[in-house]
Amino acid sequence: FKRHAYTSDAPSSWKTRRNARAAAFQLKAIDPAIKQGSRATARELGINESMVRRWRWQREELSQCKKNDRSFQRK
């Protein structure tokens, strides 16, 4: 069985697309996540729960970077 990841003949479930989110979007997602939980917030936003959890951990760093910065990476 041969995997065809990232090729045109691969099933769509194998292809993944990474979306960069602006820091302002990430910060807006943190407050609801604290109130109602990461899982519920992730469902509402249509993103993976692990992303919301990561943003919660990065809250301080996110608040100090540019709000339209899409390349924020924790160092």
mmCIF file of the N, C-alpha and C atoms, coordinates in Angstrom:
data_MODEL
# 
_entry.id   MODEL 
# 
loop_
_atom_site.group_PDB 
_atom_site.id 
_atom_site.type_symbol 
_atom_site.label_atom_id 
_atom_site.label_alt_id 
_atom_site.label_comp_id 
_atom_site.label_asym_id 
_atom_site.label_entity_id 
_atom_site.label_seq_id 
_atom_site.pdbx_PDB_ins_code 
_atom_site.Cartn_x 
_atom_site.Cartn_y 
_atom_site.Cartn_z 
_atom_site.occupancy 
_atom_site.B_iso_or_equiv 
_atom_site.pdbx_formal_charge 
_atom_site.auth_seq_id 
_atom_site.auth_comp_id 
_atom_site.auth_asym_id 
_atom_site.auth_atom_id 
_atom_site.pdbx_PDB_model_num 
ATOM 1   N N  . PHE A 1 1  ? 0.849   -1.182 0.000  1.00 0.00 ? 1  PHE A N  1 
ATOM 2   C CA . PHE A 1 1  ? 0.000   0.000  0.000  1.00 0.00 ? 1  PHE A CA 1 
ATOM 3   C C  . PHE A 1 1  ? 0.886   1.233  0.000  1.00 0.00 ? 1  PHE A C  1 
ATOM 4   N N  . LYS A 1 2  ? 0.724   2.050  -0.975 1.00 0.00 ? 2  LYS A N  1 
ATOM 5   C CA . LYS A 1 2  ? 1.581   3.222  -1.124 1.00 0.00 ? 2  LYS A CA 1 
ATOM 6   C C  . LYS A 1 2  ? 0.803   4.487  -0.781 1.00 0.00 ? 2  LYS A C  1 
ATOM 7   N N  . ARG A 1 3  ? 1.356   5.306  0.073  1.00 0.00 ? 3  ARG A N  1 
ATOM 8   C CA . ARG A 1 3  ? 0.731   6.593  0.417  1.00 0.00 ? 3  ARG A CA 1 
ATOM 9   C C  . ARG A 1 3  ? 1.114   7.632  -0.618 1.00 0.00 ? 3  ARG A C  1 
ATOM 10  N N  . HIS A 1 4  ? 0.140   8.422  -0.998 1.00 0.00 ? 4  HIS A N  1 
ATOM 11  C CA . HIS A 1 4  ? 0.368   9.460  -1.985 1.00 0.00 ? 4  HIS A CA 1 
ATOM 12  C C  . HIS A 1 4  ? 0.169   10.835 -1.364 1.00 0.00 ? 4  HIS A C  1 
ATOM 13  N N  . ALA A 1 5  ? 0.707   11.029 -0.190 1.00 0.00 ? 5  ALA A N  1 
ATOM 14  C CA . ALA A 1 5  ? 0.508   12.294 0.514  1.00 0.00 ? 5  ALA A CA 1 
ATOM 15  C C  . ALA A 1 5  ? 1.011   13.459 -0.317 1.00 0.00 ? 5  ALA A C  1 
ATOM 16  N N  . TYR A 1 6  ? 0.204   14.493 -0.381 1.00 0.00 ? 6  TYR A N  1 
ATOM 17  C CA . TYR A 1 6  ? 0.545   15.743 -1.060 1.00 0.00 ? 6  TYR A CA 1 
ATOM 18  C C  . TYR A 1 6  ? 0.689   15.606 -2.572 1.00 0.00 ? 6  TYR A C  1 
ATOM 19  N N  . THR A 1 7  ? 0.089   14.594 -3.149 1.00 0.00 ? 7  THR A N  1 
ATOM 20  C CA . THR A 1 7  ? 0.074   14.484 -4.601 1.00 0.00 ? 7  THR A CA 1 
ATOM 21  C C  . THR A 1 7  ? -1.362  14.570 -5.078 1.00 0.00 ? 7  THR A C  1 
ATOM 22  N N  . SER A 1 8  ? -1.545  14.792 -6.351 1.00 0.00 ? 8  SER A N  1 
ATOM 23  C CA . SER A 1 8  ? -2.886  15.003 -6.894 1.00 0.00 ? 8  SER A CA 1 
ATOM 24  C C  . SER A 1 8  ? -3.762  13.762 -6.815 1.00 0.00 ? 8  SER A C  1 
ATOM 25  N N  . ASP A 1 9  ? -3.177  12.570 -6.762 1.00 0.00 ? 9  ASP A N  1 
ATOM 26  C CA . ASP A 1 9  ? -3.992  11.359 -6.712 1.00 0.00 ? 9  ASP A CA 1 
ATOM 27  C C  . ASP A 1 9  ? -4.245  10.878 -5.282 1.00 0.00 ? 9  ASP A C  1 
ATOM 28  N N  . ALA A 1 10 ? -3.855  11.650 -4.305 1.00 0.00 ? 10 ALA A N  1 
ATOM 29  C CA . ALA A 1 10 ? -4.098  11.286 -2.902 1.00 0.00 ? 10 ALA A CA 1 
ATOM 30  C C  . ALA A 1 10 ? -5.534  11.618 -2.524 1.00 0.00 ? 10 ALA A C  1 
ATOM 31  N N  . PRO A 1 11 ? -6.143  10.805 -1.666 1.00 0.00 ? 11 PRO A N  1 
ATOM 32  C CA . PRO A 1 11 ? -7.479  11.146 -1.163 1.00 0.00 ? 11 PRO A CA 1 
ATOM 33  C C  . PRO A 1 11 ? -7.434  12.472 -0.423 1.00 0.00 ? 11 PRO A C  1 
ATOM 34  N N  . SER A 1 12 ? -8.518  13.209 -0.474 1.00 0.00 ? 12 SER A N  1 
ATOM 35  C CA . SER A 1 12 ? -8.535  14.530 0.148  1.00 0.00 ? 12 SER A CA 1 
ATOM 36  C C  . SER A 1 12 ? -8.307  14.475 1.651  1.00 0.00 ? 12 SER A C  1 
ATOM 37  N N  . SER A 1 13 ? -8.623  13.359 2.297  1.00 0.00 ? 13 SER A N  1 
ATOM 38  C CA . SER A 1 13 ? -8.411  13.249 3.737  1.00 0.00 ? 13 SER A CA 1 
ATOM 39  C C  . SER A 1 13 ? -6.926  13.214 4.099  1.00 0.00 ? 13 SER A C  1 
ATOM 40  N N  . TRP A 1 14 ? -6.047  12.900 3.148  1.00 0.00 ? 14 TRP A N  1 
ATOM 41  C CA . TRP A 1 14 ? -4.619  12.856 3.418  1.00 0.00 ? 14 TRP A CA 1 
ATOM 42  C C  . TRP A 1 14 ? -3.978  14.213 3.270  1.00 0.00 ? 14 TRP A C  1 
ATOM 43  N N  . LYS A 1 15 ? -4.609  15.095 2.540  1.00 0.00 ? 15 LYS A N  1 
ATOM 44  C CA . LYS A 1 15 ? -4.040  16.410 2.301  1.00 0.00 ? 15 LYS A CA 1 
ATOM 45  C C  . LYS A 1 15 ? -4.406  17.328 3.454  1.00 0.00 ? 15 LYS A C  1 
ATOM 46  N N  . THR A 1 16 ? -3.423  18.050 3.928  1.00 0.00 ? 16 THR A N  1 
ATOM 47  C CA . THR A 1 16 ? -3.683  19.001 5.008  1.00 0.00 ? 16 THR A CA 1 
ATOM 48  C C  . THR A 1 16 ? -3.228  20.375 4.563  1.00 0.00 ? 16 THR A C  1 
ATOM 49  N N  . ARG A 1 17 ? -3.927  21.365 5.049  1.00 0.00 ? 17 ARG A N  1 
ATOM 50  C CA . ARG A 1 17 ? -3.555  22.731 4.733  1.00 0.00 ? 17 ARG A CA 1 
ATOM 51  C C  . ARG A 1 17 ? -3.343  23.470 6.032  1.00 0.00 ? 17 ARG A C  1 
ATOM 52  N N  . ARG A 1 18 ? -2.236  24.145 6.125  1.00 0.00 ? 18 ARG A N  1 
ATOM 53  C CA . ARG A 1 18 ? -1.923  24.909 7.325  1.00 0.00 ? 18 ARG A CA 1 
ATOM 54  C C  . ARG A 1 18 ? -2.342  26.346 7.100  1.00 0.00 ? 18 ARG A C  1 
ATOM 55  N N  . ASN A 1 19 ? -3.110  26.879 8.023  1.00 0.00 ? 19 ASN A N  1 
ATOM 56  C CA . ASN A 1 19 ? -3.548  28.257 7.941  1.00 0.00 ? 19 ASN A CA 1 
ATOM 57  C C  . ASN A 1 19 ? -2.887  29.076 9.033  1.00 0.00 ? 19 ASN A C  1 
ATOM 58  N N  . ALA A 1 20 ? -2.285  30.176 8.637  1.00 0.00 ? 20 ALA A N  1 
ATOM 59  C CA . ALA A 1 20 ? -1.703  31.088 9.618  1.00 0.00 ? 20 ALA A CA 1 
ATOM 60  C C  . ALA A 1 20 ? -2.825  31.969 10.158 1.00 0.00 ? 20 ALA A C  1 
ATOM 61  N N  . ARG A 1 21 ? -2.871  32.145 11.436 1.00 0.00 ? 21 ARG A N  1 
ATOM 62  C CA . ARG A 1 21 ? -3.884  32.987 12.071 1.00 0.00 ? 21 ARG A CA 1 
ATOM 63  C C  . ARG A 1 21 ? -3.207  34.225 12.637 1.00 0.00 ? 21 ARG A C  1 
ATOM 64  N N  . ALA A 1 22 ? -3.846  35.355 12.475 1.00 0.00 ? 22 ALA A N  1 
ATOM 65  C CA . ALA A 1 22 ? -3.307  36.605 13.004 1.00 0.00 ? 22 ALA A CA 1 
ATOM 66  C C  . ALA A 1 22 ? -3.321  36.552 14.533 1.00 0.00 ? 22 ALA A C  1 
ATOM 67  N N  . ALA A 1 23 ? -2.388  37.258 15.134 1.00 0.00 ? 23 ALA A N  1 
ATOM 68  C CA . ALA A 1 23 ? -2.295  37.273 16.595 1.00 0.00 ? 23 ALA A CA 1 
ATOM 69  C C  . ALA A 1 23 ? -3.581  37.808 17.218 1.00 0.00 ? 23 ALA A C  1 
ATOM 70  N N  . ALA A 1 24 ? -4.239  38.764 16.561 1.00 0.00 ? 24 ALA A N  1 
ATOM 71  C CA . ALA A 1 24 ? -5.497  39.305 17.085 1.00 0.00 ? 24 ALA A CA 1 
ATOM 72  C C  . ALA A 1 24 ? -6.567  38.220 17.151 1.00 0.00 ? 24 ALA A C  1 
ATOM 73  N N  . PHE A 1 25 ? -6.631  37.374 16.133 1.00 0.00 ? 25 PHE A N  1 
ATOM 74  C CA . PHE A 1 25 ? -7.579  36.259 16.124 1.00 0.00 ? 25 PHE A CA 1 
ATOM 75  C C  . PHE A 1 25 ? -7.264  35.294 17.261 1.00 0.00 ? 25 PHE A C  1 
ATOM 76  N N  . GLN A 1 26 ? -6.001  35.006 17.449 1.00 0.00 ? 26 GLN A N  1 
ATOM 77  C CA . GLN A 1 26 ? -5.590  34.086 18.501 1.00 0.00 ? 26 GLN A CA 1 
ATOM 78  C C  . GLN A 1 26 ? -5.966  34.629 19.874 1.00 0.00 ? 26 GLN A C  1 
ATOM 79  N N  . LEU A 1 27 ? -5.736  35.916 20.084 1.00 0.00 ? 27 LEU A N  1 
ATOM 80  C CA . LEU A 1 27 ? -6.065  36.524 21.375 1.00 0.00 ? 27 LEU A CA 1 
ATOM 81  C C  . LEU A 1 27 ? -7.570  36.516 21.631 1.00 0.00 ? 27 LEU A C  1 
ATOM 82  N N  . LYS A 1 28 ? -8.365  36.726 20.578 1.00 0.00 ? 28 LYS A N  1 
ATOM 83  C CA . LYS A 1 28 ? -9.828  36.695 20.735 1.00 0.00 ? 28 LYS A CA 1 
ATOM 84  C C  . LYS A 1 28 ? -10.322 35.299 21.081 1.00 0.00 ? 28 LYS A C  1 
ATOM 85  N N  . ALA A 1 29 ? -9.597  34.293 20.682 1.00 0.00 ? 29 ALA A N  1 
ATOM 86  C CA . ALA A 1 29 ? -9.997  32.910 20.960 1.00 0.00 ? 29 ALA A CA 1 
ATOM 87  C C  . ALA A 1 29 ? -9.661  32.494 22.391 1.00 0.00 ? 29 ALA A C  1 
ATOM 88  N N  . ILE A 1 30 ? -8.766  33.189 23.043 1.00 0.00 ? 30 ILE A N  1 
ATOM 89  C CA . ILE A 1 30 ? -8.309  32.778 24.366 1.00 0.00 ? 30 ILE A CA 1 
ATOM 90  C C  . ILE A 1 30 ? -9.378  32.981 25.433 1.00 0.00 ? 30 ILE A C  1 
ATOM 91  N N  . ASP A 1 31 ? -10.039 34.139 25.457 1.00 0.00 ? 31 ASP A N  1 
ATOM 92  C CA . ASP A 1 31 ? -11.037 34.396 26.504 1.00 0.00 ? 31 ASP A CA 1 
ATOM 93  C C  . ASP A 1 31 ? -12.193 33.391 26.497 1.00 0.00 ? 31 ASP A C  1 
ATOM 94  N N  . PRO A 1 32 ? -12.812 33.110 25.340 1.00 0.00 ? 32 PRO A N  1 
ATOM 95  C CA . PRO A 1 32 ? -13.851 32.080 25.347 1.00 0.00 ? 32 PRO A CA 1 
ATOM 96  C C  . PRO A 1 32 ? -13.312 30.712 25.765 1.00 0.00 ? 32 PRO A C  1 
ATOM 97  N N  . ALA A 1 33 ? -12.060 30.428 25.409 1.00 0.00 ? 33 ALA A N  1 
ATOM 98  C CA . ALA A 1 33 ? -11.471 29.140 25.778 1.00 0.00 ? 33 ALA A CA 1 
ATOM 99  C C  . ALA A 1 33 ? -11.335 29.019 27.287 1.00 0.00 ? 33 ALA A C  1 
ATOM 100 N N  . ILE A 1 34 ? -11.009 30.129 27.950 1.00 0.00 ? 34 ILE A N  1 
ATOM 101 C CA . ILE A 1 34 ? -10.891 30.095 29.406 1.00 0.00 ? 34 ILE A CA 1 
ATOM 102 C C  . ILE A 1 34 ? -12.265 29.890 30.042 1.00 0.00 ? 34 ILE A C  1 
ATOM 103 N N  . LYS A 1 35 ? -13.279 30.539 29.492 1.00 0.00 ? 35 LYS A N  1 
ATOM 104 C CA . LYS A 1 35 ? -14.629 30.462 30.059 1.00 0.00 ? 35 LYS A CA 1 
ATOM 105 C C  . LYS A 1 35 ? -15.337 29.147 29.772 1.00 0.00 ? 35 LYS A C  1 
ATOM 106 N N  . GLN A 1 36 ? -15.276 28.692 28.529 1.00 0.00 ? 36 GLN A N  1 
ATOM 107 C CA . GLN A 1 36 ? -16.057 27.512 28.153 1.00 0.00 ? 36 GLN A CA 1 
ATOM 108 C C  . GLN A 1 36 ? -15.219 26.287 27.811 1.00 0.00 ? 36 GLN A C  1 
ATOM 109 N N  . GLY A 1 37 ? -13.919 26.447 27.776 1.00 0.00 ? 37 GLY A N  1 
ATOM 110 C CA . GLY A 1 37 ? -13.035 25.320 27.498 1.00 0.00 ? 37 GLY A CA 1 
ATOM 111 C C  . GLY A 1 37 ? -12.464 25.359 26.100 1.00 0.00 ? 37 GLY A C  1 
ATOM 112 N N  . SER A 1 38 ? -11.318 24.756 25.962 1.00 0.00 ? 38 SER A N  1 
ATOM 113 C CA . SER A 1 38 ? -10.607 24.754 24.682 1.00 0.00 ? 38 SER A CA 1 
ATOM 114 C C  . SER A 1 38 ? -11.357 23.967 23.618 1.00 0.00 ? 38 SER A C  1 
ATOM 115 N N  . ARG A 1 39 ? -11.939 22.850 23.993 1.00 0.00 ? 39 ARG A N  1 
ATOM 116 C CA . ARG A 1 39 ? -12.620 22.002 23.019 1.00 0.00 ? 39 ARG A CA 1 
ATOM 117 C C  . ARG A 1 39 ? -13.823 22.705 22.410 1.00 0.00 ? 39 ARG A C  1 
ATOM 118 N N  . ALA A 1 40 ? -14.655 23.312 23.246 1.00 0.00 ? 40 ALA A N  1 
ATOM 119 C CA . ALA A 1 40 ? -15.846 24.002 22.751 1.00 0.00 ? 40 ALA A CA 1 
ATOM 120 C C  . ALA A 1 40 ? -15.465 25.190 21.875 1.00 0.00 ? 40 ALA A C  1 
ATOM 121 N N  . THR A 1 41 ? -14.462 25.926 22.270 1.00 0.00 ? 41 THR A N  1 
ATOM 122 C CA . THR A 1 41 ? -14.008 27.069 21.477 1.00 0.00 ? 41 THR A CA 1 
ATOM 123 C C  . THR A 1 41 ? -13.458 26.609 20.134 1.00 0.00 ? 41 THR A C  1 
ATOM 124 N N  . ALA A 1 42 ? -12.698 25.540 20.137 1.00 0.00 ? 42 ALA A N  1 
ATOM 125 C CA . ALA A 1 42 ? -12.143 25.013 18.893 1.00 0.00 ? 42 ALA A CA 1 
ATOM 126 C C  . ALA A 1 42 ? -13.254 24.586 17.942 1.00 0.00 ? 42 ALA A C  1 
ATOM 127 N N  . ARG A 1 43 ? -14.283 23.959 18.454 1.00 0.00 ? 43 ARG A N  1 
ATOM 128 C CA . ARG A 1 43 ? -15.405 23.568 17.606 1.00 0.00 ? 43 ARG A CA 1 
ATOM 129 C C  . ARG A 1 43 ? -16.077 24.776 16.990 1.00 0.00 ? 43 ARG A C  1 
ATOM 130 N N  . GLU A 1 44 ? -16.289 25.814 17.786 1.00 0.00 ? 44 GLU A N  1 
ATOM 131 C CA . GLU A 1 44 ? -16.936 27.027 17.280 1.00 0.00 ? 44 GLU A CA 1 
ATOM 132 C C  . GLU A 1 44 ? -16.115 27.685 16.178 1.00 0.00 ? 44 GLU A C  1 
ATOM 133 N N  . LEU A 1 45 ? -14.804 27.682 16.336 1.00 0.00 ? 45 LEU A N  1 
ATOM 134 C CA . LEU A 1 45 ? -13.920 28.344 15.375 1.00 0.00 ? 45 LEU A CA 1 
ATOM 135 C C  . LEU A 1 45 ? -13.526 27.445 14.209 1.00 0.00 ? 45 LEU A C  1 
ATOM 136 N N  . GLY A 1 46 ? -13.810 26.161 14.319 1.00 0.00 ? 46 GLY A N  1 
ATOM 137 C CA . GLY A 1 46 ? -13.462 25.226 13.257 1.00 0.00 ? 46 GLY A CA 1 
ATOM 138 C C  . GLY A 1 46 ? -11.980 24.936 13.171 1.00 0.00 ? 46 GLY A C  1 
ATOM 139 N N  . ILE A 1 47 ? -11.322 24.907 14.326 1.00 0.00 ? 47 ILE A N  1 
ATOM 140 C CA . ILE A 1 47 ? -9.888  24.618 14.370 1.00 0.00 ? 47 ILE A CA 1 
ATOM 141 C C  . ILE A 1 47 ? -9.637  23.485 15.353 1.00 0.00 ? 47 ILE A C  1 
ATOM 142 N N  . ASN A 1 48 ? -8.413  23.011 15.382 1.00 0.00 ? 48 ASN A N  1 
ATOM 143 C CA . ASN A 1 48 ? -8.045  21.919 16.259 1.00 0.00 ? 48 ASN A CA 1 
ATOM 144 C C  . ASN A 1 48 ? -7.897  22.417 17.704 1.00 0.00 ? 48 ASN A C  1 
ATOM 145 N N  . GLU A 1 49 ? -8.330  21.599 18.628 1.00 0.00 ? 49 GLU A N  1 
ATOM 146 C CA . GLU A 1 49 ? -8.253  21.955 20.052 1.00 0.00 ? 49 GLU A CA 1 
ATOM 147 C C  . GLU A 1 49 ? -6.824  22.240 20.506 1.00 0.00 ? 49 GLU A C  1 
ATOM 148 N N  . SER A 1 50 ? -5.865  21.529 19.957 1.00 0.00 ? 50 SER A N  1 
ATOM 149 C CA . SER A 1 50 ? -4.472  21.730 20.372 1.00 0.00 ? 50 SER A CA 1 
ATOM 150 C C  . SER A 1 50 ? -3.990  23.145 20.045 1.00 0.00 ? 50 SER A C  1 
ATOM 151 N N  . MET A 1 51 ? -4.534  23.736 18.973 1.00 0.00 ? 51 MET A N  1 
ATOM 152 C CA . MET A 1 51 ? -4.157  25.109 18.634 1.00 0.00 ? 51 MET A CA 1 
ATOM 153 C C  . MET A 1 51 ? -4.637  26.073 19.713 1.00 0.00 ? 51 MET A C  1 
ATOM 154 N N  . VAL A 1 52 ? -5.859  25.881 20.175 1.00 0.00 ? 52 VAL A N  1 
ATOM 155 C CA . VAL A 1 52 ? -6.401  26.760 21.211 1.00 0.00 ? 52 VAL A CA 1 
ATOM 156 C C  . VAL A 1 52 ? -5.593  26.621 22.494 1.00 0.00 ? 52 VAL A C  1 
ATOM 157 N N  . ARG A 1 53 ? -5.248  25.390 22.844 1.00 0.00 ? 53 ARG A N  1 
ATOM 158 C CA . ARG A 1 53 ? -4.437  25.176 24.049 1.00 0.00 ? 53 ARG A CA 1 
ATOM 159 C C  . ARG A 1 53 ? -3.078  25.851 23.915 1.00 0.00 ? 53 ARG A C  1 
ATOM 160 N N  . ARG A 1 54 ? -2.458  25.746 22.752 1.00 0.00 ? 54 ARG A N  1 
ATOM 161 C CA . ARG A 1 54 ? -1.152  26.374 22.534 1.00 0.00 ? 54 ARG A CA 1 
ATOM 162 C C  . ARG A 1 54 ? -1.260  27.892 22.667 1.00 0.00 ? 54 ARG A C  1 
ATOM 163 N N  . TRP A 1 55 ? -2.325  28.465 22.097 1.00 0.00 ? 55 TRP A N  1 
ATOM 164 C CA . TRP A 1 55 ? -2.509  29.912 22.191 1.00 0.00 ? 55 TRP A CA 1 
ATOM 165 C C  . TRP A 1 55 ? -2.716  30.351 23.631 1.00 0.00 ? 55 TRP A C  1 
ATOM 166 N N  . ARG A 1 56 ? -3.391  29.521 24.423 1.00 0.00 ? 56 ARG A N  1 
ATOM 167 C CA . ARG A 1 56 ? -3.574  29.855 25.844 1.00 0.00 ? 56 ARG A CA 1 
ATOM 168 C C  . ARG A 1 56 ? -2.228  29.898 26.555 1.00 0.00 ? 56 ARG A C  1 
ATOM 169 N N  . TRP A 1 57 ? -1.348  28.985 26.219 1.00 0.00 ? 57 TRP A N  1 
ATOM 170 C CA . TRP A 1 57 ? -0.007  28.965 26.835 1.00 0.00 ? 57 TRP A CA 1 
ATOM 171 C C  . TRP A 1 57 ? 0.817   30.161 26.367 1.00 0.00 ? 57 TRP A C  1 
ATOM 172 N N  . GLN A 1 58 ? 0.566   30.623 25.147 1.00 0.00 ? 58 GLN A N  1 
ATOM 173 C CA . GLN A 1 58 ? 1.343   31.712 24.559 1.00 0.00 ? 58 GLN A CA 1 
ATOM 174 C C  . GLN A 1 58 ? 0.697   33.078 24.789 1.00 0.00 ? 58 GLN A C  1 
ATOM 175 N N  . ARG A 1 59 ? -0.294  33.165 25.618 1.00 0.00 ? 59 ARG A N  1 
ATOM 176 C CA . ARG A 1 59 ? -1.076  34.390 25.782 1.00 0.00 ? 59 ARG A CA 1 
ATOM 177 C C  . ARG A 1 59 ? -0.204  35.630 26.007 1.00 0.00 ? 59 ARG A C  1 
ATOM 178 N N  . GLU A 1 60 ? 0.720   35.562 26.905 1.00 0.00 ? 60 GLU A N  1 
ATOM 179 C CA . GLU A 1 60 ? 1.569   36.713 27.221 1.00 0.00 ? 60 GLU A CA 1 
ATOM 180 C C  . GLU A 1 60 ? 2.394   37.148 26.005 1.00 0.00 ? 60 GLU A C  1 
ATOM 181 N N  . GLU A 1 61 ? 2.996   36.188 25.342 1.00 0.00 ? 61 GLU A N  1 
ATOM 182 C CA . GLU A 1 61 ? 3.815   36.491 24.172 1.00 0.00 ? 61 GLU A CA 1 
ATOM 183 C C  . GLU A 1 61 ? 2.969   37.039 23.028 1.00 0.00 ? 61 GLU A C  1 
ATOM 184 N N  . LEU A 1 62 ? 1.765   36.498 22.848 1.00 0.00 ? 62 LEU A N  1 
ATOM 185 C CA . LEU A 1 62 ? 0.870   36.987 21.801 1.00 0.00 ? 62 LEU A CA 1 
ATOM 186 C C  . LEU A 1 62 ? 0.443   38.425 22.050 1.00 0.00 ? 62 LEU A C  1 
ATOM 187 N N  . SER A 1 63 ? 0.219   38.759 23.295 1.00 0.00 ? 63 SER A N  1 
ATOM 188 C CA . SER A 1 63 ? -0.229  40.113 23.606 1.00 0.00 ? 63 SER A CA 1 
ATOM 189 C C  . SER A 1 63 ? 0.865   41.151 23.364 1.00 0.00 ? 63 SER A C  1 
ATOM 190 N N  . GLN A 1 64 ? 2.116   40.719 23.302 1.00 0.00 ? 64 GLN A N  1 
ATOM 191 C CA . GLN A 1 64 ? 3.220   41.650 23.099 1.00 0.00 ? 64 GLN A CA 1 
ATOM 192 C C  . GLN A 1 64 ? 3.666   41.769 21.638 1.00 0.00 ? 64 GLN A C  1 
ATOM 193 N N  . CYS A 1 65 ? 3.158   40.912 20.761 1.00 0.00 ? 65 CYS A N  1 
ATOM 194 C CA . CYS A 1 65 ? 3.573   40.994 19.362 1.00 0.00 ? 65 CYS A CA 1 
ATOM 195 C C  . CYS A 1 65 ? 2.572   41.831 18.567 1.00 0.00 ? 65 CYS A C  1 
ATOM 196 N N  . LYS A 1 66 ? 2.892   42.110 17.314 1.00 0.00 ? 66 LYS A N  1 
ATOM 197 C CA . LYS A 1 66 ? 2.000   42.876 16.452 1.00 0.00 ? 66 LYS A CA 1 
ATOM 198 C C  . LYS A 1 66 ? 0.714   42.084 16.246 1.00 0.00 ? 66 LYS A C  1 
ATOM 199 N N  . LYS A 1 67 ? -0.416  42.768 16.269 1.00 0.00 ? 67 LYS A N  1 
ATOM 200 C CA . LYS A 1 67 ? -1.709  42.089 16.197 1.00 0.00 ? 67 LYS A CA 1 
ATOM 201 C C  . LYS A 1 67 ? -1.985  41.473 14.829 1.00 0.00 ? 67 LYS A C  1 
ATOM 202 N N  . ASN A 1 68 ? -1.337  41.976 13.788 1.00 0.00 ? 68 ASN A N  1 
ATOM 203 C CA . ASN A 1 68 ? -1.546  41.391 12.465 1.00 0.00 ? 68 ASN A CA 1 
ATOM 204 C C  . ASN A 1 68 ? -0.427  40.422 12.082 1.00 0.00 ? 68 ASN A C  1 
ATOM 205 N N  . ASP A 1 69 ? 0.434   40.112 13.013 1.00 0.00 ? 69 ASP A N  1 
ATOM 206 C CA . ASP A 1 69 ? 1.554   39.209 12.777 1.00 0.00 ? 69 ASP A CA 1 
ATOM 207 C C  . ASP A 1 69 ? 1.035   37.789 12.597 1.00 0.00 ? 69 ASP A C  1 
ATOM 208 N N  . ARG A 1 70 ? 1.293   37.205 11.441 1.00 0.00 ? 70 ARG A N  1 
ATOM 209 C CA . ARG A 1 70 ? 0.851   35.840 11.162 1.00 0.00 ? 70 ARG A CA 1 
ATOM 210 C C  . ARG A 1 70 ? 1.981   34.824 11.310 1.00 0.00 ? 70 ARG A C  1 
ATOM 211 N N  . SER A 1 71 ? 3.178   35.304 11.482 1.00 0.00 ? 71 SER A N  1 
ATOM 212 C CA . SER A 1 71 ? 4.314   34.395 11.559 1.00 0.00 ? 71 SER A CA 1 
ATOM 213 C C  . SER A 1 71 ? 4.833   34.244 12.986 1.00 0.00 ? 71 SER A C  1 
ATOM 214 N N  . PHE A 1 72 ? 4.006   34.570 13.967 1.00 0.00 ? 72 PHE A N  1 
ATOM 215 C CA . PHE A 1 72 ? 4.433   34.457 15.362 1.00 0.00 ? 72 PHE A CA 1 
ATOM 216 C C  . PHE A 1 72 ? 4.779   33.010 15.666 1.00 0.00 ? 72 PHE A C  1 
ATOM 217 N N  . GLN A 1 73 ? 5.949   32.794 16.164 1.00 0.00 ? 73 GLN A N  1 
ATOM 218 C CA . GLN A 1 73 ? 6.363   31.469 16.587 1.00 0.00 ? 73 GLN A CA 1 
ATOM 219 C C  . GLN A 1 73 ? 7.030   31.584 17.937 1.00 0.00 ? 73 GLN A C  1 
ATOM 220 N N  . ARG A 1 74 ? 6.690   30.693 18.798 1.00 0.00 ? 74 ARG A N  1 
ATOM 221 C CA . ARG A 1 74 ? 7.290   30.670 20.117 1.00 0.00 ? 74 ARG A CA 1 
ATOM 222 C C  . ARG A 1 74 ? 8.740   30.216 19.989 1.00 0.00 ? 74 ARG A C  1 
ATOM 223 N N  . LYS A 1 75 ? 9.614   30.917 20.632 1.00 0.00 ? 75 LYS A N  1 
ATOM 224 C CA . LYS A 1 75 ? 11.043  30.577 20.527 1.00 0.00 ? 75 LYS A CA 1 
ATOM 225 C C  . LYS A 1 75 ? 11.551  29.988 21.802 1.00 0.00 ? 75 LYS A C  1 
# 
